[in-house]
Amino acid sequence: MQGDCMKRLSEIADNSIDTIFADPPYFLSNGGISVHSGKQVCVDKGDWDKGGTPEYIYEFNRRWLGLCRTKLRDNGTIWISGTHHNIHVVMRCLQELGYKVLNTITWQKSDPPPNLSCRYFNFSTELIIWARKSEKKPHKFNYEKMKMLNGGQQMTDVWRIPAVSSWEKLEGKHPTQKPLRLLYRIILAATDEGDTVLDPFSGSGTTGIAANLLGRKYIGIEQESEFVQLSMRRRQALEDEASRKTLYDKMRTLPEETTVLVNHMREADRENAMRTGITYVRAGDSKGSLLVKEGFERLGYVCLHTNGDNPTLFKLARKGFQIWTAEALREIGFSAENAPYYAVLRFEPTSQVAYDQPVNLRKRQYTQVPHIQPISDFIGLK
């Protein structure tokens, strides 16, 4: 929807939105300098980001936040990004309007630009406030999915995610574009498939792209026509299946993401593994070796199967691995052969991990070769 968000929000039905992501003006366009692609650039984003009086900034934020609250369902939540230029005013307005603040996420950029003045600490973070509509009405939070993404541990309020990459700017650039990976995590945390996501300052449409790839409905409001056109180009690019898959794979995969060892075992060995909590693969550099697989260092789970049947997922009980000989494995009932040494991983066999979407292992050409896949393959993504 093109236009001023204050006006266009009135066209959206009350109590119809499940979650809102808002990247409002930070009011930091004051002629300062920064670095982009190794070059000194002005930080001015446009007239819409130029600062006003403290009274104007307060009234602006209070007004749009008040309108957004009427659009949220009773269990709905809102996420607002910012820096010190605006985030403290946003927090004040949220509290005055009756929202309940849940978390303040620190987004740590893994690749921040340098500070040219050398008179401040380097600016490497942004803050994202997460709040729900009301004090008493419970909100939606996909806790288990977030825990799985974090290797089975509770996810903290510090997220280390790279800034926008070149593959996100193929259709054009926006001066304050947020990374697709950031919106993927936010939408996955607070919504279910089929829910409706609203972005009142949609910019280049990143929230909409993430929502679309995750099977959510989306409403975006943007007043600048050039960014509306950019959003439309990005959305139209998703009609190409190869482009869509590329974006999807990049969106959900982070360099630090926990991985799963998908290991085919003979039926008798699989039963023994389920009893003892031990799974193994060949060590060394022969075909099927675990040690040459990318992502091994981030293993947090193991998925056992036999020729693609009955995949079962478990969290590793012990990080890392031990090297055992084939003779040692045979002594405890495994039929190890074809290699003198094996990498042994331990898991807790009594607590199977539930996951929403069984991996179709029958499509694998070589099911005997262990695969390492990102944990996001297992948590309901289509």
C-alpha positions as CSV (number, residue, x, y, z in Angstrom):
1,M,0.0,0.0,0.0
2,Q,1.6,3.3,-1.0
3,G,1.1,6.3,1.1
4,D,1.5,7.8,4.6
5,C,1.3,5.0,7.2
6,M,-0.8,7.2,9.5
7,K,-3.5,7.4,6.8
8,R,-3.2,3.9,5.3
9,L,-3.3,2.2,8.7
10,S,-6.9,3.3,9.1
11,E,-7.8,1.1,6.1
12,I,-6.7,-2.1,7.8
13,A,-9.3,-3.9,9.9
14,D,-8.9,-3.7,13.7
15,N,-7.8,-6.9,15.5
16,S,-6.6,-8.5,12.2
17,I,-2.8,-8.6,12.5
18,D,-0.8,-11.3,14.2
19,T,2.6,-9.5,14.4
20,I,4.1,-6.2,13.2
21,F,7.6,-5.5,12.3
22,A,8.4,-1.8,12.1
23,D,11.6,-0.1,11.0
24,P,10.6,3.6,11.6
25,P,12.7,6.6,10.8
26,Y,15.7,6.8,13.2
27,F,16.0,10.6,12.7
28,L,19.8,10.4,12.3
29,S,20.2,12.0,8.8
30,N,22.2,15.0,10.0
31,G,25.0,15.3,7.5
32,G,27.3,12.7,9.3
33,I,29.6,10.3,7.5
34,S,30.0,6.5,7.4
35,V,31.7,3.8,5.3
36,H,30.0,1.8,2.5
37,S,31.9,-0.6,0.3
38,G,35.2,0.8,1.6
39,K,34.2,4.4,0.7
40,Q,33.3,7.4,2.8
41,V,29.6,8.2,2.4
42,C,27.1,10.6,3.9
43,V,24.7,8.9,6.3
44,D,21.7,11.0,5.1
45,K,18.9,8.6,4.0
46,G,16.3,11.1,2.8
47,D,14.0,13.8,3.9
48,W,11.8,11.2,5.7
49,D,14.7,10.5,8.1
50,K,15.8,14.0,9.0
51,G,15.5,14.8,12.6
52,G,12.9,17.1,14.1
53,T,12.4,18.5,17.6
54,P,12.2,16.1,20.5
55,E,8.4,16.9,20.7
56,Y,7.9,16.1,17.1
57,I,9.7,12.8,17.3
58,Y,7.7,11.8,20.4
59,E,4.4,12.7,18.8
60,F,5.3,10.9,15.6
61,N,6.2,7.6,17.4
62,R,3.3,7.8,19.8
63,R,0.8,8.3,17.0
64,W,1.8,5.4,14.7
65,L,2.3,3.0,17.7
66,G,-1.2,3.9,18.9
67,L,-2.6,3.1,15.5
68,C,-0.7,-0.2,15.2
69,R,-2.0,-1.3,18.6
70,T,-5.6,-1.2,17.3
71,K,-4.7,-3.5,14.4
72,L,-3.1,-6.2,16.5
73,R,-5.1,-9.2,17.6
74,D,-5.4,-9.5,21.4
75,N,-2.4,-11.9,21.5
76,G,-0.5,-10.0,18.8
77,T,3.1,-8.7,19.2
78,I,5.1,-5.9,17.7
79,W,8.8,-5.6,16.9
80,I,10.5,-2.2,16.5
81,S,14.1,-1.6,15.4
82,G,16.2,1.4,16.3
83,T,19.3,2.9,17.7
84,H,19.8,5.5,20.4
85,H,18.5,8.1,18.1
86,N,14.9,6.9,18.4
87,I,14.6,3.7,20.5
88,H,14.3,5.3,23.9
89,V,11.4,7.5,22.7
90,V,9.8,4.3,21.2
91,M,10.1,2.5,24.6
92,R,8.4,5.4,26.4
93,C,5.5,5.4,23.9
94,L,5.0,1.7,24.2
95,Q,4.7,1.9,28.0
96,E,2.4,4.8,27.8
97,L,0.1,3.1,25.3
98,G,-0.4,-0.1,27.4
99,Y,1.9,-2.5,25.5
100,K,3.9,-5.0,27.6
101,V,7.6,-5.0,26.6
102,L,8.9,-8.6,26.4
103,N,12.5,-8.3,25.3
104,T,15.0,-5.8,23.9
105,I,17.0,-7.8,21.3
106,T,20.5,-6.7,20.5
107,W,21.3,-7.3,16.9
108,Q,25.0,-7.6,16.7
109,K,26.3,-7.1,13.1
110,S,29.1,-9.5,12.4
111,D,30.5,-7.1,9.7
112,P,30.0,-3.5,10.9
113,P,31.6,-0.6,9.0
114,P,34.5,1.2,10.7
115,N,34.1,4.4,12.7
116,L,36.0,7.0,10.8
117,S,36.1,9.7,13.5
118,C,38.0,7.4,15.9
119,R,36.4,9.3,18.7
120,Y,33.7,6.8,19.6
121,F,33.4,3.0,20.0
122,N,32.4,1.3,16.7
123,F,28.7,1.2,16.1
124,S,28.1,-2.5,15.6
125,T,24.6,-3.1,17.0
126,E,21.0,-2.1,16.6
127,L,18.2,-2.7,19.1
128,I,14.8,-4.4,18.4
129,I,12.1,-4.0,21.1
130,W,9.6,-6.9,21.2
131,A,6.3,-6.1,22.9
132,R,2.8,-7.6,23.1
133,K,-0.5,-5.7,22.8
134,S,-1.6,-6.0,26.4
135,E,-0.3,-6.7,29.8
136,K,-2.4,-9.8,30.6
137,K,-3.2,-11.5,27.3
138,P,-0.6,-14.2,26.5
139,H,1.3,-13.8,23.3
140,K,2.5,-16.3,20.7
141,F,6.1,-17.5,20.9
142,N,7.6,-20.5,19.1
143,Y,10.0,-21.2,21.9
144,E,10.9,-24.7,20.9
145,K,11.8,-23.7,17.4
146,M,14.0,-20.9,18.6
147,K,15.7,-23.3,21.1
148,M,16.4,-25.8,18.3
149,L,17.9,-23.1,16.1
150,N,20.2,-22.3,19.0
151,G,21.5,-25.9,19.4
152,G,19.0,-27.0,22.0
153,Q,19.8,-24.1,24.4
154,Q,17.5,-21.2,25.2
155,M,18.0,-18.4,22.6
156,T,19.4,-15.3,24.2
157,D,18.5,-11.7,23.4
158,V,21.8,-11.1,21.5
159,W,21.5,-12.1,17.8
160,R,24.7,-12.2,15.7
161,I,23.5,-11.8,12.1
162,P,25.4,-10.3,9.2
163,A,24.2,-7.1,7.7
164,V,22.5,-7.0,4.3
165,S,24.4,-9.0,1.7
166,S,24.8,-8.3,-2.0
167,W,22.4,-11.1,-3.0
168,E,19.6,-9.2,-1.2
169,K,20.2,-6.1,-3.5
170,L,19.9,-7.7,-6.9
171,E,16.7,-5.7,-7.7
172,G,17.9,-2.4,-6.2
173,K,19.1,-0.8,-3.0
174,H,17.4,0.8,0.0
175,P,19.5,2.9,2.5
176,T,18.1,1.2,5.6
177,Q,17.4,-2.3,4.3
178,K,17.3,-5.0,7.0
179,P,18.8,-8.5,6.3
180,L,16.4,-11.2,5.3
181,R,17.9,-13.5,7.9
182,L,16.8,-11.1,10.7
183,L,13.2,-11.0,9.5
184,Y,13.2,-14.8,9.1
185,R,14.0,-15.3,12.7
186,I,11.5,-12.7,13.9
187,I,8.6,-14.0,11.8
188,L,9.4,-17.6,12.7
189,A,9.5,-16.7,16.4
190,A,6.2,-14.9,16.6
191,T,3.9,-16.4,14.0
192,D,2.5,-19.6,12.5
193,E,1.9,-20.5,8.9
194,G,-1.0,-18.5,7.5
195,D,-0.7,-15.7,10.0
196,T,-0.7,-12.0,8.9
197,V,2.3,-9.8,9.2
198,L,2.2,-6.0,8.9
199,D,5.1,-3.6,8.2
200,P,4.0,0.1,8.3
201,F,7.4,1.3,7.0
202,S,8.1,-1.5,4.5
203,G,11.0,0.1,2.6
204,S,12.3,-2.5,0.1
205,G,9.8,-5.1,1.3
206,T,12.2,-7.4,3.1
207,T,9.5,-8.2,5.7
208,G,7.1,-9.2,2.9
209,I,9.7,-11.4,1.2
210,A,10.5,-13.3,4.4
211,A,6.7,-13.6,5.2
212,N,6.1,-15.0,1.7
213,L,8.9,-17.5,1.9
214,L,7.6,-18.7,5.3
215,G,3.9,-19.1,4.1
216,R,2.6,-16.0,6.0
217,K,0.3,-13.3,4.7
218,Y,1.7,-9.8,4.4
219,I,0.6,-6.1,4.3
220,G,3.2,-3.4,3.8
221,I,2.9,0.4,3.8
222,E,5.5,2.5,2.1
223,Q,5.2,6.2,1.1
224,E,8.1,6.4,-1.4
225,S,7.2,5.3,-4.9
226,E,10.7,4.1,-5.8
227,F,10.7,1.7,-2.9
228,V,7.2,0.5,-3.7
229,Q,8.5,-0.4,-7.2
230,L,11.6,-2.0,-5.6
231,S,9.4,-4.2,-3.4
232,M,7.3,-5.2,-6.4
233,R,10.4,-6.3,-8.3
234,R,11.7,-8.3,-5.4
235,R,8.3,-10.0,-5.1
236,Q,8.1,-10.7,-8.8
237,A,11.5,-12.3,-8.7
238,L,10.1,-15.0,-6.4
239,E,8.0,-16.3,-9.3
240,D,11.2,-17.9,-10.6
241,E,11.5,-21.2,-8.8
242,A,15.3,-21.2,-8.8
243,S,15.5,-17.6,-7.5
244,R,13.0,-18.4,-4.8
245,K,14.9,-21.5,-3.7
246,T,18.2,-19.6,-3.6
247,L,16.6,-16.8,-1.5
248,Y,15.0,-19.3,0.8
249,D,18.1,-21.3,1.4
250,K,20.2,-18.2,2.1
251,M,17.5,-16.7,4.3
252,R,17.3,-19.6,6.7
253,T,21.0,-20.5,6.9
254,L,23.3,-18.6,9.2
255,P,27.0,-19.2,9.4
256,E,26.5,-20.2,13.1
257,E,23.4,-22.3,12.6
258,T,23.3,-25.7,14.5
259,T,23.4,-28.7,12.1
260,V,22.1,-32.2,12.1
261,L,23.9,-35.4,11.2
262,V,21.5,-37.4,9.1
263,N,22.9,-40.9,9.4
264,H,21.7,-44.1,7.6
265,M,22.3,-47.2,9.7
266,R,21.4,-50.9,9.1
267,E,18.3,-51.9,11.0
268,A,20.1,-53.9,13.7
269,D,22.7,-51.1,14.1
270,R,20.0,-48.5,14.3
271,E,18.2,-50.4,17.1
272,N,21.5,-50.8,18.9
273,A,22.1,-47.0,18.6
274,M,18.6,-46.3,20.0
275,R,19.5,-48.5,23.0
276,T,23.0,-47.3,23.7
277,G,22.8,-43.6,22.6
278,I,25.7,-44.1,20.2
279,T,25.9,-43.3,16.5
280,Y,28.9,-43.6,14.3
281,V,30.3,-42.9,10.9
282,R,33.5,-43.6,9.2
283,A,36.4,-41.4,10.1
284,G,39.2,-40.4,7.7
285,D,38.8,-39.1,4.2
286,S,37.0,-42.1,2.6
287,K,33.6,-41.8,1.0
288,G,31.0,-41.3,3.6
289,S,33.4,-39.8,6.1
290,L,31.9,-37.4,8.7
291,L,35.1,-35.5,9.1
292,V,35.1,-34.0,5.6
293,K,31.5,-32.7,5.8
294,E,30.9,-28.9,6.1
295,G,29.0,-28.0,9.2
296,F,30.4,-30.8,11.3
297,E,31.8,-28.4,13.9
298,R,28.3,-27.1,14.5
299,L,26.6,-30.5,15.1
300,G,23.9,-30.4,17.8
301,Y,21.5,-33.2,16.7
302,V,21.5,-36.6,15.0
303,C,18.7,-38.0,12.8
304,L,18.9,-41.8,12.4
305,H,17.1,-43.7,9.7
306,T,17.2,-46.9,7.7
307,N,16.9,-46.5,3.9
308,G,14.8,-43.4,4.6
309,D,12.3,-45.0,6.9
310,N,11.4,-43.9,10.4
311,P,13.7,-40.9,10.8
312,T,14.2,-40.0,14.5
313,L,15.8,-36.9,15.8
314,F,17.9,-36.6,19.0
315,K,20.0,-33.9,20.6
316,L,23.6,-34.8,21.1
317,A,24.3,-35.4,24.8
318,R,27.9,-34.6,24.4
319,K,29.5,-32.1,22.1
320,G,32.3,-33.3,19.9
321,F,33.2,-36.9,19.1
322,Q,35.5,-39.7,20.0
323,I,37.5,-41.9,17.6
324,W,36.9,-45.6,18.1
325,T,38.3,-48.6,16.3
326,A,36.0,-50.9,14.3
327,E,36.9,-53.7,16.9
328,A,35.7,-51.5,19.8
329,L,32.4,-50.9,18.0
330,R,31.9,-54.6,17.2
331,E,32.5,-55.4,20.9
332,I,29.3,-53.5,21.8
333,G,27.2,-55.0,19.1
334,F,27.7,-52.8,16.0
335,S,28.6,-54.3,12.6
336,A,31.4,-51.8,11.8
337,E,33.4,-52.6,8.7
338,N,35.2,-51.1,5.7
339,A,37.2,-48.7,7.8
340,P,39.6,-49.1,10.7
341,Y,38.4,-46.1,12.6
342,Y,35.0,-44.4,13.3
343,A,33.8,-41.1,14.7
344,V,31.4,-41.9,17.6
345,L,28.8,-39.3,18.8
346,R,26.7,-39.7,21.9
347,F,23.0,-38.7,22.2
348,E,20.3,-39.2,24.7
349,P,18.1,-42.1,23.4
350,T,15.2,-41.7,25.8
351,S,14.2,-38.2,24.7
352,Q,13.3,-37.9,21.0
353,V,13.1,-34.4,19.6
354,A,9.8,-33.6,17.9
355,Y,10.0,-31.8,14.6
356,D,7.3,-30.6,12.2
357,Q,8.5,-31.7,8.9
358,P,10.1,-35.2,8.3
359,V,13.0,-35.0,5.8
360,N,12.3,-37.0,2.7
361,L,15.4,-39.2,2.9
362,R,14.3,-41.4,0.0
363,K,15.2,-38.7,-2.4
364,R,18.9,-39.0,-1.4
365,Q,20.9,-40.8,-4.0
366,Y,23.2,-42.3,-1.5
367,T,21.4,-42.9,1.8
368,Q,24.5,-44.7,3.2
369,V,26.5,-41.4,3.1
370,P,26.0,-39.2,6.2
371,H,24.6,-35.8,5.5
372,I,24.9,-32.6,7.5
373,Q,21.8,-30.4,7.2
374,P,20.8,-27.1,9.0
375,I,18.4,-27.6,11.8
376,S,15.9,-25.2,10.1
377,D,15.2,-28.1,7.6
378,F,13.5,-29.9,10.5
379,I,11.3,-27.2,12.1
380,G,8.3,-26.9,9.8
381,L,9.7,-24.9,6.8
382,K,8.2,-25.8,3.4
